[in-house]
């Protein structure tokens, strides 16, 4: 993935997420969703550093990760609309999409739920000697779950090829990290398990990409897991309809100045890789992609009620 592709993808993810928020407000999508507005550099930077054979798991805030990994925006949108053409045939919605064919092993509605699952995928890779690295995304709030500590301990003991990527976006729902973490530097927790812990600017595409590439190589070489903390900011609310009364508009305005897409655009223009005209064209193409996804979703059929019990496992 070159930098122009990365910029285009980040723009598409941003527009996709903004469309989701709008569609919920208009009553065209039901249920709930958690958007990753402001965190696009983590998703795209990580995806840019991975190999085709690698795996990825995500959280309840996973559309951006899925799209960055190569998901079809039309099928993602169709799932949000509850349509048969969605990744889970309209049965899972925002938090239950996956596509193992591109190495994406799904989102999870349980806080920290992806941590042991991703580690199981990494164990499989070690036992089969596939060379696959698994990236496990989770949030700062999930780092306080007992399963985080239990799983990192096992992953370290067994030297599993898993890269634990915590998106420290400043808030666990409405709880600021300063109030929820005795030590707000989550990467420091790696030392308790004898593994490497690294913190990186999660709003810098290049920093994320290079850091993930470096430490994925460590995992792939059989040296065990790495804990990577991407410090970013959730520009949107926790979920749809969140009025964000727990933080000031001044804080948000300052955070928008650090917008990862704006930062990447500024850097690419400075080095001559991107022009104003090209940026405009890429944004227009990204918007057209999102518009096409919405049209595809709304024109797709709803699941047949007679198929309700298909694909169930109990």
HELIX and SHEET records of a PDB file:
HELIX    1   1 UNK A    3  UNK A   25  1                                  23    
HELIX    2   2 UNK A   40  UNK A   49  1                                  10    
HELIX    3   3 UNK A   63  UNK A   69  1                                   7    
HELIX    4   4 UNK A   73  UNK A   80  1                                   8    
HELIX    5   5 UNK A   93  UNK A   95  5                                   3    
HELIX    6   6 UNK A  100  UNK A  102  5                                   3    
HELIX    7   7 UNK A  113  UNK A  128  1                                  16    
HELIX    8   8 UNK A  141  UNK A  144  5                                   4    
HELIX    9   9 UNK A  146  UNK A  157  1                                  12    
HELIX   10  10 UNK A  177  UNK A  180  1                                   4    
HELIX   11  11 UNK A  186  UNK A  193  5                                   8    
HELIX   12  12 UNK A  205  UNK A  220  1                                  16    
HELIX   13  13 UNK A  249  UNK A  256  1                                   8    
HELIX   14  14 UNK A  260  UNK A  270  1                                  11    
HELIX   15  15 UNK A  276  UNK A  299  1                                  24    
HELIX   16  16 UNK A  305  UNK A  307  5                                   3    
SHEET    1   A 5 UNK A  55  UNK A  57  0                                        
SHEET    2   A 5 UNK A 134  UNK A 139  1                                        
SHEET    3   A 5 UNK A 162  UNK A 168  1                                        
SHEET    4   A 5 UNK A 226  UNK A 231  1                                        
SHEET    5   A 5 UNK A 196  UNK A 201  1                                        
SHEET    1   B 2 UNK A 171  UNK A 172  0                                        
SHEET    2   B 2 UNK A 175  UNK A 176 -1                                        
END                                                                             
